[in-house]
Amino acid sequence: MLVSAGSWEGQRPKVISTWRNTLANAAAWEILQAGGYALDAVEAGARVPEANPDDMSVGYGGLPDRDGFVTLDASIMDEKSNCGSVAFVQGYKHVISVARRVMEKTPHVMLVGKGAEQFAAAQGFRREKLLTPQAEKAWREWLKKSEYKPYHRPGQHDTIGILALDSKGCICGACTTSGMAFKMHGRVGDSPIIGAGLYVDGEVGAATATGVGEEMIRIAGSHTVVELMRQGYSPQLACEEAVKRVIRKRGEEKAKSLGVAFIAMNLSGQTGAYSTTNDFEYTVSAPGILHEVFKSSSYF
């Protein structure tokens, strides 16, 4: 069951991230507690799992597609609706930072594939091999049957979405992933799509998503959560309504097999989290509660 809101609700600064991302929260919190900007905080937080070879769902060490290639997606957004994203990127570990450069250095929102890689190189990012021996071993094991279906182990860390509210009241978000393991080459999920995997509105709040990305895309999930908050929903009720919308559209039987989860935060520092499954966790950092993991409530 969901841990009841404590004294940390309604406070700032604050960080909330998907899954058991205590180290990512710690990196973001270091910036926030020093009076720093929420955008710097979410970028720093997202870079932590991107660099961790033991995290097989984000960045370096991410599980490859069915052809053996590690392809990365990321997005970032600030309180003024400035945003940047990259998709289907190979050979660059810190795609969240590349996404921020897209936001700040180009007139565009999204770059993909070879174009995004060319841009990363021009911006001074170092090209690296991202397929680790551990991930390659898992891929070769998968090849024995080559079953093409969404790959998600219950309780497994997935895409990191991270939201931060700084001491000045600015709210920002970031999302980064290696996508669904053993996906078709070229598949892109919700994480780099503004409004699906991430959405921020400086007048309302922010939301991000994790799980089977196609489902978040179908309902523009993170944008839906933020718009519900604009209408007066609490972050918790907004997350619940978005999940229920997926279930209504897909049917309960189908939805039982889908990993769909949202987290959200409004400008008052109130947070919410909800999932289709009972294994989703999220991490919160705030004054008096540093990098603590909570279990989300769920529909099933």
VOBA-1610 file (N, C-alpha, C; in pm, whole numbers, padded with zeros to 5 digits, always signed):
BEGIN
Met+00084-00119+00000Met+00000+00000+00000Met+00087+00125+00000Leu+00032+00235-00041Leu+00106+00361-00046Leu+00134+00411+00095Val+00258+00450+00118Val+00292+00511+00246Val+00219+00645+00256Ser+00157+00669+00368Ser+00080+00792+00382Ser+00171+00913+00382Ala+00117+01024+00334Ala+00196+01146+00325Ala+00240+01192+00463Gly+00365+01228+00472Gly+00419+01274+00599Gly+00449+01422+00594Ser+00535+01465+00683Ser+00567+01607+00693Ser+00640+01657+00569Trp+00692+01564+00487Trp+00766+01604+00368Trp+00674+01652+00255Glu+00544+01619+00262Glu+00454+01666+00159Glu+00435+01818+00172Gly+00427+01883+00057Gly+00405+02026+00056Gly+00528+02108+00087Gln+00646+02044+00088Gln+00770+02117+00115Gln+00853+02132-00012Arg+00945+02224-00008Arg+01045+02237-00113Arg+01175+02283-00051Pro+01287+02250-00115Pro+01297+02178-00241Pro+01259+02031-00226Lys+01239+01967-00340Lys+01197+01827-00338Lys+01237+01760-00469Val+01268+01631-00459Val+01296+01547-00576Val+01211+01421-00564Ile+01152+01380-00674Ile+01084+01251-00681Ile+01127+01182-00810Ser+01160+01054-00801Ser+01202+00979-00919Ser+01137+00842-00920Thr+01129+00785-01038Thr+01074+00651-01052Thr+01173+00547-01001Trp+01118+00441-00944Trp+01195+00326-00899Trp+01287+00360-00782Arg+01377+00269-00753Arg+01465+00278-00636Arg+01592+00354-00676Asn+01576+00481-00702Asn+01685+00562-00756Asn+01744+00654-00650Thr+01791+00597-00541Thr+01842+00676-00430Thr+01966+00755-00468Leu+02054+00697-00548Leu+02177+00768-00586Leu+02146+00883-00682Ala+02050+00862-00770Ala+02009+00969-00860Ala+01948+01085-00780Asn+01862+01051-00686Asn+01804+01155-00601Asn+01911+01230-00523Ala+02010+01155-00474Ala+02117+01218-00395Ala+02193+01321-00479Ala+02218+01287-00606Ala+02290+01380-00694Ala+02207+01505-00719Ala+02077+01486-00739Ala+01989+01601-00760Ala+01976+01685-00633Trp+01965+01616-00520Trp+01947+01684-00393Trp+02067+01770-00356Glu+02185+01725-00391Glu+02307+01803-00362Glu+02299+01941-00426Ile+02243+01947-00545Ile+02227+02076-00613Ile+02116+02159-00550Leu+02005+02094-00521Leu+01890+02168-00466Leu+01917+02225-00328Gln+01981+02148-00243Gln+02003+02196-00106Gln+02104+02311-00101Ala+02180+02326-00209Ala+02271+02438-00219Ala+02206+02560-00285Gly+02075+02549-00307Gly+02002+02660-00368Gly+02005+02659-00519Gly+02044+02545-00578Gly+02057+02536-00722Gly+01926+02522-00797Tyr+01940+02521-00929Tyr+01828+02521-01022Tyr+01777+02379-01045Ala+01646+02364-01052Ala+01585+02232-01069Ala+01629+02163-01197Leu+01653+02239-01304Leu+01696+02176-01430Leu+01833+02111-01414Asp+01925+02180-01346Asp+02056+02121-01319Asp+02042+01996-01234Ala+01947+02000-01142Ala+01927+01887-01051Ala+01879+01763-01125Val+01779+01779-01212Val+01726+01660-01280Val+01827+01604-01380Glu+01905+01691-01442Glu+02009+01641-01533Glu+02113+01561-01455Ala+02159+01616-01343Ala+02258+01546-01262Ala+02204+01412-01213Gly+02077+01411-01172Gly+02018+01287-01124Gly+02009+01183-01233Ala+01965+01222-01351Ala+01949+01127-01461Ala+02083+01071-01508Arg+02189+01148-01496Arg+02321+01102-01540Arg+02374+00986-01455Val+02323+00972-01333Val+02374+00865-01245Val+02343+00727-01300Pro+02216+00691-01325Pro+02192+00559-01383Pro+02245+00545-01525Glu+02254+00656-01599Glu+02311+00648-01734Glu+02453+00596-01731Ala+02527+00623-01625Ala+02668+00584-01615Ala+02687+00451-01542Asn+02580+00391-01494Asn+02591+00270-01412Asn+02578+00145-01499Pro+02686+00067-01518Pro+02677-00051-01605Pro+02591-00162-01548Asp+02560-00155-01421Asp+02474-00257-01360Asp+02326-00226-01376Asp+02294-00106-01420Asp+02156-00069-01448Asp+02129-00104-01594Met+02054-00210-01617Met+02038-00262-01752Met+01916-00207-01824Ser+01866-00094-01777Ser+01751-00032-01844Ser+01776+00114-01881Val+01895+00163-01851Val+01929+00303-01878Val+02075+00311-01918Gly+02106+00386-02023Gly+02243+00423-02055Gly+02340+00309-02074Tyr+02461+00329-02024Tyr+02569+00231-02034Tyr+02528+00103-01963Gly+02531-00008-02033Gly+02488-00135-01975Gly+02344-00168-02004Gly+02272-00080-02072Gly+02133-00107-02106Gly+02121-00229-02196Leu+02011-00302-02181Leu+01988-00418-02265Leu+01964-00373-02409Pro+02019-00448-02506Pro+02010-00405-02646Pro+01876-00439-02711Asp+01861-00394-02835Asp+01745-00435-02915Asp+01769-00576-02967Arg+01678-00629-03045Arg+01689-00769-03086Arg+01802-00794-03184Asp+01859-00685-03240Asp+01975-00699-03327Asp+02106-00677-03254Gly+02099-00654-03121Gly+02221-00641-03042Gly+02274-00501-03026Phe+02194-00400-03059Phe+02239-00262-03050Phe+02173-00192-02931Val+02253-00122-02851Val+02200-00041-02742Val+02160+00094-02799Thr+02031+00126-02791Thr+01983+00255-02843Thr+01913+00330-02730Leu+01946+00456-02716Leu+01903+00535-02600Leu+01810+00650-02639Asp+01720+00682-02546Asp+01625+00792-02563Asp+01624+00876-02437Ala+01600+01007-02451Ala+01593+01094-02333Ala+01519+01223-02365Ser+01464+01284-02261Ser+01403+01417-02276Ser+01422+01495-02148Ile+01415+01628-02161Ile+01430+01718-02047Ile+01343+01840-02073Met+01289+01899-01965Met+01196+02011-01982Met+01202+02102-01861Asp+01195+02233-01886Asp+01201+02327-01774Asp+01065+02391-01747Glu+01063+02483-01653Glu+00937+02543-01607Glu+00879+02641-01706Lys+00955+02677-01809Lys+00908+02773-01909Lys+00864+02705-02039Ser+00850+02574-02035Ser+00812+02492-02150Ser+00923+02479-02254Asn+01045+02517-02218Asn+01159+02483-02302Asn+01185+02333-02286Cys+01213+02265-02396Cys+01234+02121-02388Cys+01325+02073-02500Gly+01387+01959-02475Gly+01474+01897-02573Gly+01470+01748-02557Ser+01488+01676-02667Ser+01490+01531-02658Ser+01573+01471-02770Val+01616+01348-02746Val+01687+01270-02847Val+01633+01128-02843Ala+01638+01061-02958Ala+01587+00925-02966Ala+01673+00842-03060Phe+01675+00711-03035Phe+01747+00616-03119Phe+01894+00656-03135Val+01955+00690-03021Val+02095+00731-03019Val+02183+00612-02982Gln+02289+00591-03058Gln+02385+00485-03029Gln+02523+00546-03003Gly+02591+00493-02903Gly+02730+00530-02881Gly+02754+00649-02791Tyr+02650+00705-02731Tyr+02666+00818-02641Tyr+02592+00790-02511Lys+02666+00789-02403Lys+02614+00746-02273Lys+02514+00845-02213His+02552+00972-02209His+02472+01071-02137His+02376+01144-02231Val+02275+01070-02274Val+02181+01130-02369Val+02094+01237-02304Ile+02081+01236-02170Ile+02005+01343-02107Ile+02075+01477-02127Ser+02208+01476-02124Ser+02283+01600-02146Ser+02279+01642-02293Val+02276+01543-02383Val+02260+01575-02525Val+02122+01639-02547Ala+02019+01584-02481Ala+01885+01641-02493Ala+01882+01786-02444Arg+01953+01812-02335Arg+01956+01951-02285Arg+02026+02043-02385Arg+02129+01994-02451Arg+02195+02075-02553Arg+02101+02103-02670Val+02021+02003-02708Val+01921+02026-02813Val+01830+02141-02772Met+01787+02140-02647Met+01698+02244-02595Met+01765+02381-02598Glu+01891+02386-02557Glu+01957+02514-02537Glu+02036+02565-02657Lys+02076+02476-02746Lys+02167+02515-02854Lys+02105+02507-02993Thr+01980+02460-03005Thr+01917+02450-03136Thr+01778+02510-03130Pro+01718+02537-03246Pro+01580+02586-03248Pro+01479+02471-03243His+01529+02347-03227His+01444+02229-03236His+01412+02173-03097Val+01321+02078-03095Val+01290+02005-02972Val+01353+01866-02976Met+01352+01800-03092Met+01391+01659-03097Met+01486+01631-03213Leu+01593+01557-03182Leu+01682+01503-03283Leu+01688+01352-03264Val+01701+01279-03376Val+01699+01133-03367Val+01813+01071-03447Gly+01848+00948-03409Gly+01939+00865-03487Gly+02071+00931-03520Lys+02111+00916-03644Lys+02241+00966-03688Lys+02253+01117-03670Gly+02144+01188-03691Gly+02148+01333-03673Gly+02176+01371-03529Ala+02114+01300-03436Ala+02140+01327-03294Ala+02283+01291-03258Glu+02335+01184-03316Glu+02473+01144-03289Glu+02572+01245-03346Gln+02545+01296-03464Gln+02631+01399-03522Gln+02632+01524-03435Phe+02515+01560-03386Phe+02503+01676-03298Phe+02581+01653-03170Ala+02568+01534-03111Ala+02641+01502-02988Ala+02791+01515-03009Ala+02840+01463-03120Ala+02983+01472-03150Ala+03026+01618-03165Ala+02945+01698-03235Ala+02978+01839-03256Ala+02978+01916-03125Gln+02902+01868-03027Gln+02895+01933-02896Gln+03003+01884-02800Gly+03088+01794-02848Gly+03201+01749-02768Gly+03178+01625-02683Phe+03065+01558-02702Phe+03041+01435-02627Phe+03127+01322-02684Arg+03173+01234-02597Arg+03264+01127-02637Arg+03185+01002-02675Arg+03220+00946-02789Arg+03155+00823-02835Arg+03212+00704-02758Glu+03123+00614-02712Glu+03164+00500-02631Glu+03088+00375-02671Lys+03145+00259-02639Lys+03074+00134-02656Lys+02983+00115-02535Leu+02855+00095-02559Leu+02758+00088-02450Leu+02717-00055-02416Leu+02740-00149-02505Leu+02701-00288-02479Leu+02804-00354-02388Thr+02765-00383-02267Thr+02853-00446-02169Thr+02848-00598-02184Pro+02949-00670-02133Pro+02945-00816-02139Pro+02820-00874-02074Gln+02775-00814-01966Gln+02656-00863-01897Gln+02531-00848-01985Ala+02517-00733-02050Ala+02402-00711-02137Ala+02410-00798-02262Glu+02530-00815-02315Glu+02545-00900-02433Glu+02512-01045-02401Lys+02549-01090-02283Lys+02516-01227-02241Lys+02365-01246-02233Ala+02295-01148-02176Ala+02149-01156-02166Ala+02086-01158-02304Trp+02140-01079-02396Trp+02088-01077-02533Trp+02108-01210-02603Arg+02227-01269-02589Arg+02255-01398-02653Arg+02167-01508-02595Glu+02134-01498-02468Glu+02042-01593-02408Glu+01902-01575-02466Trp+01862-01451-02485Trp+01732-01422-02544Trp+01723-01475-02687Leu+01835-01469-02761Leu+01836-01513-02900Leu+01801-01661-02918Lys+01819-01740-02814Lys+01792-01885-02825Lys+01646-01911-02859Lys+01556-01825-02808Lys+01414-01839-02840Lys+01362-01720-02921Ser+01426-01607-02905Ser+01389-01484-02978Ser+01240-01454-02968Glu+01186-01464-02848Glu+01045-01433-02828Glu+01027-01282-02828Tyr+00948-01232-02920Tyr+00930-01088-02930Tyr+00809-01045-02849Lys+00835-00993-02732Lys+00729-00940-02647Lys+00793-00842-02551Pro+00715-00748-02497Pro+00773-00654-02400Pro+00841-00729-02286Tyr+00961-00687-02255Tyr+01043-00755-02156Tyr+01048-00671-02029His+00986-00722-01924His+00983-00646-01800His+00968-00744-01684Arg+01071-00756-01603Arg+01063-00842-01485Arg+01000-00764-01372Pro+00902-00823-01301Pro+00840-00752-01189Pro+00943-00702-01090Gly+00933-00575-01054Gly+01025-00516-00958Gly+01155-00469-01018Gln+01177-00498-01147Gln+01302-00456-01211Gln+01302-00306-01230His+01417-00245-01204His+01430-00102-01234His+01406-00080-01381Asp+01343+00028-01414Asp+01308+00059-01552Asp+01353+00202-01579Thr+01303+00258-01687Thr+01325+00399-01719Thr+01329+00486-01592Ile+01424+00579-01585Ile+01418+00676-01476Ile+01354+00804-01528Gly+01248+00844-01458Gly+01192+00977-01473Gly+01216+01049-01342Ile+01261+01172-01348Ile+01294+01246-01225Ile+01241+01389-01234Leu+01175+01433-01128Leu+01116+01566-01119Leu+01176+01639-01000Ala+01201+01768-01016Ala+01258+01846-00906Ala+01189+01981-00895Leu+01166+02021-00771Leu+01112+02153-00738Leu+01215+02222-00653Asp+01267+02336-00700Asp+01375+02400-00626Asp+01321+02504-00527Ser+01411+02564-00452Ser+01371+02655-00345Ser+01306+02782-00396Lys+01326+02813-00525Lys+01265+02932-00585Lys+01128+02901-00646Gly+01089+02774-00642Gly+00959+02734-00695Gly+00960+02692-00840Cys+01080+02679-00900Cys+01089+02630-01038Cys+01081+02477-01039Ile+01003+02422-01129Ile+00988+02278-01140Ile+01035+02234-01277Cys+01115+02126-01281Cys+01172+02074-01405Cys+01171+01922-01401Gly+01189+01860-01518Gly+01188+01714-01523Gly+01281+01659-01629Ala+01316+01531-01612Ala+01400+01461-01708Ala+01360+01315-01712Cys+01390+01252-01824Cys+01356+01111-01842Cys+01460+01050-01936Thr+01514+00932-01899Thr+01616+00869-01983Thr+01604+00718-01975Thr+01632+00650-02087Thr+01611+00506-02093Thr+01688+00442-02208Ser+01708+00311-02196Ser+01755+00233-02312Ser+01638+00162-02377Gly+01519+00187-02330Gly+01399+00135-02394Gly+01371-00011-02362Met+01268-00062-02423Met+01228-00200-02401Met+01338-00294-02448Ala+01377-00387-02363Ala+01481-00483-02400Ala+01436-00566-02520Phe+01530-00589-02611Phe+01509-00676-02727Phe+01396-00628-02817Lys+01374-00498-02817Lys+01276-00434-02904Lys+01319-00445-03050Met+01229-00415-03141Met+01265-00406-03282Met+01364-00291-03300His+01460-00310-03388His+01558-00206-03416His+01486-00085-03474Gly+01503+00029-03406Gly+01436+00152-03449Gly+01318+00189-03362Arg+01276+00098-03273Arg+01163+00129-03185Arg+01198+00243-03091Val+01106+00335-03073Val+01119+00444-02977Val+00994+00443-02889Gly+01014+00453-02759Gly+00901+00454-02666Gly+00860+00594-02628Asp+00807+00607-02509Asp+00750+00734-02465Asp+00852+00831-02408Ser+00966+00780-02361Ser+01058+00863-02282Ser+01104+00991-02351Pro+01135+00990-02482Pro+01179+01115-02544Pro+01066+01199-02601Ile+00943+01152-02584Ile+00830+01223-02644Ile+00766+01314-02540Ile+00783+01445-02563Ile+00728+01542-02470Ile+00575+01528-02466Gly+00522+01512-02346Gly+00380+01491-02329Gly+00343+01347-02305Ala+00429+01256-02344Ala+00405+01113-02319Ala+00484+01066-02198Gly+00618+01063-02213Gly+00702+01018-02102Gly+00734+01126-02001Leu+00720+01252-02041Leu+00755+01365-01954Leu+00675+01487-01995Tyr+00628+01562-01895Tyr+00569+01692-01924Tyr+00580+01781-01801Val+00614+01907-01827Val+00631+02006-01720Val+00557+02133-01759Asp+00483+02189-01665Asp+00420+02319-01684Asp+00447+02401-01559Gly+00522+02509-01575Gly+00562+02590-01461Gly+00447+02655-01387Glu+00327+02654-01444Glu+00209+02709-01377Glu+00134+02603-01296Val+00169+02475-01317Val+00090+02366-01260Val+00175+02265-01185Gly+00267+02201-01257Gly+00348+02094-01199Gly+00408+02009-01309Ala+00443+01886-01274Ala+00514+01801-01368Ala+00476+01656-01346Ala+00495+01576-01451Ala+00469+01432-01442Ala+00565+01359-01533Thr+00594+01234-01498Thr+00676+01148-01582Thr+00626+01005-01566Ala+00668+00920-01660Ala+00611+00786-01668Ala+00719+00681-01683Thr+00681+00556-01656Thr+00771+00443-01674Thr+00689+00320-01706Gly+00750+00225-01775Gly+00680+00103-01812Gly+00673+00086-01962Val+00570+00021-02011Val+00554-00005-02154Val+00515+00125-02223Gly+00610+00186-02290Gly+00595+00322-02338Gly+00484+00343-02437Glu+00453+00240-02515Glu+00345+00255-02613Glu+00214+00297-02546Glu+00193+00252-02423Glu+00069+00284-02354Glu+00064+00430-02312Met+00177+00486-02271Met+00181+00627-02236Met+00162+00715-02360Ile+00217+00669-02473Ile+00201+00746-02596Ile+00055+00751-02636Arg-00017+00641-02621Arg-00157+00633-02665Arg-00245+00737-02599Ile-00213+00774-02475Ile-00299+00870-02404Ile-00226+01001-02373Ala-00108+01023-02435Ala-00028+01142-02401Ala-00022+01153-02249Gly+00027+01046-02185Gly+00008+01023-02043Gly+00055+01132-01949Ser+00180+01176-01963Ser+00230+01276-01869Ser+00160+01410-01886His+00129+01445-02010His+00051+01567-02033His-00087+01554-01971Thr-00146+01436-01983Thr-00277+01412-01922Thr-00274+01435-01772Val-00171+01384-01707Val-00159+01401-01562Val-00149+01549-01526Val-00067+01623-01598Val-00050+01766-01568Val-00179+01843-01594Glu-00247+01810-01702Glu-00373+01880-01731Glu-00479+01849-01626Leu-00480+01728-01575Leu-00573+01696-01467Leu-00541+01778-01342Met-00412+01795-01314Met-00374+01880-01200Met-00418+02024-01224Arg-00411+02069-01349Arg-00457+02205-01381Arg-00607+02221-01351Gln-00680+02112-01369Gln-00823+02114-01344Gln-00858+02101-01195Gly-00755+02083-01111Gly-00780+02077-00968Gly-00755+01944-00903Tyr-00720+01841-00983Tyr-00687+01712-00925Tyr-00558+01722-00843Ser-00549+01648-00736Ser-00422+01635-00666Ser-00327+01552-00752Pro-00195+01560-00730Pro-00104+01475-00807Pro-00140+01327-00796Gln-00181+01282-00678Gln-00217+01142-00661Gln-00338+01104-00746Leu-00442+01182-00738Leu-00564+01151-00814Leu-00541+01164-00964Ala-00455+01256-01004Ala-00424+01272-01146Ala-00352+01148-01200Cys-00256+01096-01123Cys-00187+00973-01164Cys-00284+00857-01173Glu-00373+00848-01076Glu-00471+00739-01075Glu-00562+00747-01197Glu-00608+00866-01230Glu-00699+00881-01343Glu-00628+00846-01474Ala-00501+00881-01490Ala-00428+00849-01612Ala-00413+00698-01628Val-00380+00630-01520Val-00369+00484-01525Val-00504+00422-01560Lys-00609+00470-01497Lys-00743+00416-01524Lys-00785+00442-01668Arg-00737+00552-01726Arg-00768+00580-01866Arg-00705+00474-01956Val-00580+00437-01926Val-00516+00328-02001Val-00599+00200-01990Ile-00642+00170-01869Ile-00716+00046-01845Ile-00851+00048-01917Arg-00919+00162-01917Arg-01047+00170-01987Arg-01029+00149-02136Lys-00922+00203-02192Lys-00901+00192-02336Lys-00850+00054-02377Arg-00775-00012-02290Arg-00713-00139-02327Arg-00787-00260-02271Gly-00874-00237-02173Gly-00945-00346-02110Gly-00865-00404-01995Glu-00933-00453-01893Glu-00863-00501-01773Glu-00773-00620-01801Glu-00818-00713-01884Glu-00736-00832-01910Glu-00604-00794-01976Lys-00610-00709-02077Lys-00488-00663-02143Lys-00403-00580-02047Ala-00468-00493-01971Ala-00395-00401-01883Ala-00318-00475-01774Lys-00365-00593-01735Lys-00295-00669-01631Lys-00153-00705-01672Ser-00129-00715-01803Ser+00004-00752-01851Ser+00091-00631-01882Leu+00037-00511-01862Leu+00110-00389-01897Leu+00173-00326-01772Gly+00296-00286-01784Gly+00360-00209-01679Gly+00343-00062-01710Val+00253+00005-01643Val+00229+00149-01664Val+00229+00218-01529Ala+00312+00320-01513Ala+00317+00391-01386Ala+00348+00538-01411Phe+00292+00623-01324Phe+00317+00767-01331Phe+00356+00819-01193Ile+00442+00920-01193Ile+00465+01000-01074Ile+00440+01145-01112Ala+00402+01226-01014Ala+00372+01366-01042Ala+00402+01452-00920Met+00420+01580-00944Met+00441+01677-00837Met+00384+01811-00880Asn+00315+01879-00787Asn+00264+02012-00820Asn+00353+02120-00759Leu+00317+02245-00782Leu+00402+02355-00738Leu+00403+02374-00587Ser+00309+02309-00520Ser+00307+02314-00373Ser+00397+02207-00312Gly+00454+02122-00397Gly+00539+02015-00348Gly+00463+01889-00312Gln+00333+01884-00342Gln+00257+01761-00322Gln+00291+01663-00433Thr+00296+01534-00399Thr+00337+01433-00495Thr+00229+01324-00509Gly+00242+01247-00615Gly+00153+01135-00637Gly+00223+01027-00716Ala+00175+00903-00703Ala+00229+00790-00779Ala+00121+00683-00788Tyr+00113+00620-00906Tyr+00014+00514-00925Tyr+00058+00425-01039Ser+00019+00297-01034Ser+00066+00199-01130Ser-00042+00096-01160Thr-00027+00027-01272Thr-00114-00086-01301Thr-00075-00208-01218Thr+00049-00214-01173Thr+00100-00332-01103Thr+00142-00296-00961Asn+00158-00397-00877Asn+00189-00371-00735Asn+00337-00376-00704Asp+00424-00365-00807Asp+00568-00371-00782Asp+00638-00239-00808Phe+00563-00133-00833Phe+00625-00004-00865Phe+00665+00071-00739Glu+00790+00117-00739Glu+00842+00198-00629Glu+00890+00332-00682Tyr+00897+00429-00591Tyr+00950+00560-00629Tyr+01028+00616-00510Thr+01115+00713-00540Thr+01207+00764-00441Thr+01185+00914-00421Val+01184+00957-00294Val+01157+01096-00259Val+01271+01153-00176Ser+01309+01276-00207Ser+01404+01351-00125Ser+01343+01487-00096Ala+01344+01526+00030Ala+01287+01654+00073Ala+01345+01685+00211Pro+01325+01807+00262Pro+01374+01837+00396Pro+01320+01736+00497Gly+01409+01668+00563Gly+01369+01571+00664Gly+01345+01431+00613Ile+01354+01410+00482Ile+01336+01275+00427Ile+01425+01262+00304Leu+01540+01203+00322Leu+01639+01198+00215Leu+01643+01063+00148His+01607+01063+00019His+01625+00949-00069His+01555+00823-00016Glu+01431+00842+00030Glu+01356+00730+00084Glu+01267+00669-00024Val+01260+00536-00025Val+01184+00463-00127Val+01046+00427-00073Phe+00944+00451-00155Phe+00806+00420-00120Phe+00748+00325-00223Lys+00655+00244-00181Lys+00583+00158-00273Lys+00454+00226-00315Ser+00431+00231-00445Ser+00313+00298-00497Ser+00188+00214-00475Ser+00075+00281-00466Ser-00051+00209-00474Ser-00073+00170-00621Ser-00163+00074-00643Ser-00180+00022-00779Ser-00325-00015-00805Tyr-00358-00030-00933Tyr-00494-00066-00972Tyr-00521-00214-00948Phe-00425-00297-00984Phe-00444-00442-00968Phe-00371-00493-00844
//
